[in-house]
């Protein structure tokens, strides 16, 4: 069974080397700085308010980086030239 025809593999942390492994790994790229800022803000609000209200729902944008470890419908590898 080979990649991507037999099985597709993807990750959720866009590690620097992910695009260089054979085959390059499809991944989700996240803004960890924004995630950290938002998390600290929610934590400080919870401390200040005594956790009297539920934390807000915060959405941090993410990007799907499609590389050769996954295939499009029909088994043809999808690639991201920038990625």
C-alpha positions as a LaTeX table, in Angstrom:
\begin{tabular}{lrrr}
\hline
Residue & $x$ (\AA) & $y$ (\AA) & $z$ (\AA) \\
\hline
Unk1 & 0.00 & 0.00 & 0.00 \\
Unk2 & 1.55 & 3.30 & $-1.03$ \\
Unk3 & 0.97 & 6.97 & $-0.39$ \\
Unk4 & $-1.23$ & 8.62 & $-1.54$ \\
Unk5 & $-3.07$ & 5.94 & $-3.57$ \\
Unk6 & $-3.55$ & 3.35 & $-0.81$ \\
Unk7 & $-3.86$ & 5.68 & 2.15 \\
Unk8 & $-3.52$ & 9.43 & 2.73 \\
Unk9 & $-1.60$ & 10.94 & 5.62 \\
Unk10 & $-1.99$ & 14.43 & 7.03 \\
Unk11 & $-0.80$ & 16.35 & 10.04 \\
Unk12 & $-2.07$ & 19.22 & 12.12 \\
Unk13 & 1.18 & 21.04 & 12.89 \\
Unk14 & 3.07 & 22.39 & 9.88 \\
Unk15 & 6.56 & 21.40 & 11.00 \\
Unk16 & 9.41 & 22.99 & 9.05 \\
Unk17 & 10.52 & 19.65 & 7.61 \\
Unk18 & 7.06 & 18.38 & 6.68 \\
Unk19 & 7.38 & 19.53 & 3.08 \\
Unk20 & 10.68 & 17.69 & 2.61 \\
Unk21 & 9.81 & 14.14 & 3.74 \\
Unk22 & 9.04 & 11.62 & 1.01 \\
Unk23 & 6.20 & 12.14 & 0.31 \\
Unk24 & 5.74 & 15.75 & 1.50 \\
Unk25 & 3.12 & 15.78 & 4.28 \\
Unk26 & $-0.27$ & 17.45 & 3.85 \\
Unk27 & $-0.91$ & 19.55 & 6.95 \\
Unk28 & $-2.93$ & 22.26 & 8.63 \\
Unk29 & $-0.97$ & 25.47 & 9.23 \\
Unk30 & $-1.98$ & 27.44 & 12.34 \\
Unk31 & $-0.99$ & 30.84 & 13.69 \\
Unk32 & 0.46 & 29.72 & 17.01 \\
Unk33 & 1.30 & 33.29 & 18.07 \\
Unk34 & $-2.38$ & 34.29 & 17.71 \\
Unk35 & $-3.45$ & 31.11 & 19.47 \\
Unk36 & $-1.12$ & 31.92 & 22.38 \\
Unk37 & $-2.23$ & 35.57 & 22.60 \\
Unk38 & $-5.89$ & 34.57 & 22.62 \\
Unk39 & $-5.31$ & 31.85 & 25.21 \\
Unk40 & $-3.47$ & 34.20 & 27.57 \\
Unk41 & $-6.19$ & 36.83 & 27.13 \\
Unk42 & $-8.92$ & 34.32 & 28.03 \\
Unk43 & $-6.90$ & 33.07 & 31.00 \\
Unk44 & $-6.34$ & 36.59 & 32.34 \\
Unk45 & $-10.05$ & 37.40 & 31.91 \\
Unk46 & $-10.99$ & 34.23 & 33.78 \\
Unk47 & $-8.60$ & 35.10 & 36.62 \\
Unk48 & $-9.85$ & 38.69 & 36.80 \\
Unk49 & $-13.55$ & 37.72 & 36.69 \\
Unk50 & $-13.16$ & 34.72 & 38.97 \\
Unk51 & $-14.30$ & 32.41 & 36.15 \\
Unk52 & $-17.85$ & 33.70 & 36.66 \\
Unk53 & $-18.78$ & 33.33 & 32.99 \\
Unk54 & $-17.94$ & 30.76 & 30.33 \\
Unk55 & $-14.94$ & 31.57 & 28.15 \\
Unk56 & $-15.68$ & 33.06 & 24.73 \\
Unk57 & $-15.45$ & 31.02 & 21.56 \\
Unk58 & $-12.42$ & 32.26 & 19.64 \\
Unk59 & $-11.64$ & 31.11 & 16.11 \\
Unk60 & $-8.04$ & 31.36 & 14.94 \\
Unk61 & $-7.73$ & 30.98 & 11.16 \\
Unk62 & $-5.90$ & 27.96 & 9.78 \\
Unk63 & $-4.82$ & 26.94 & 6.28 \\
Unk64 & $-4.83$ & 23.52 & 4.65 \\
Unk65 & $-1.51$ & 22.90 & 2.92 \\
Unk66 & $-2.07$ & 20.06 & 0.45 \\
Unk67 & 1.07 & 18.13 & $-0.45$ \\
Unk68 & 1.80 & 14.71 & $-1.96$ \\
Unk69 & 0.81 & 12.59 & 1.07 \\
Unk70 & $-2.86$ & 12.91 & 0.09 \\
Unk71 & $-4.58$ & 12.39 & $-3.24$ \\
Unk72 & $-7.49$ & 14.04 & $-4.97$ \\
Unk73 & $-10.54$ & 11.94 & $-5.84$ \\
Unk74 & $-9.45$ & 9.29 & $-8.33$ \\
Unk75 & $-6.03$ & 8.73 & $-6.77$ \\
Unk76 & $-4.04$ & 11.53 & $-8.38$ \\
Unk77 & $-1.65$ & 13.21 & $-5.97$ \\
Unk78 & $-2.51$ & 16.82 & $-5.22$ \\
Unk79 & 0.42 & 19.16 & $-4.71$ \\
Unk80 & 0.94 & 22.67 & $-3.47$ \\
Unk81 & 3.78 & 24.32 & $-5.40$ \\
Unk82 & 4.35 & 26.81 & $-2.57$ \\
Unk83 & 4.44 & 24.28 & 0.05 \\
\hline
\end{tabular}
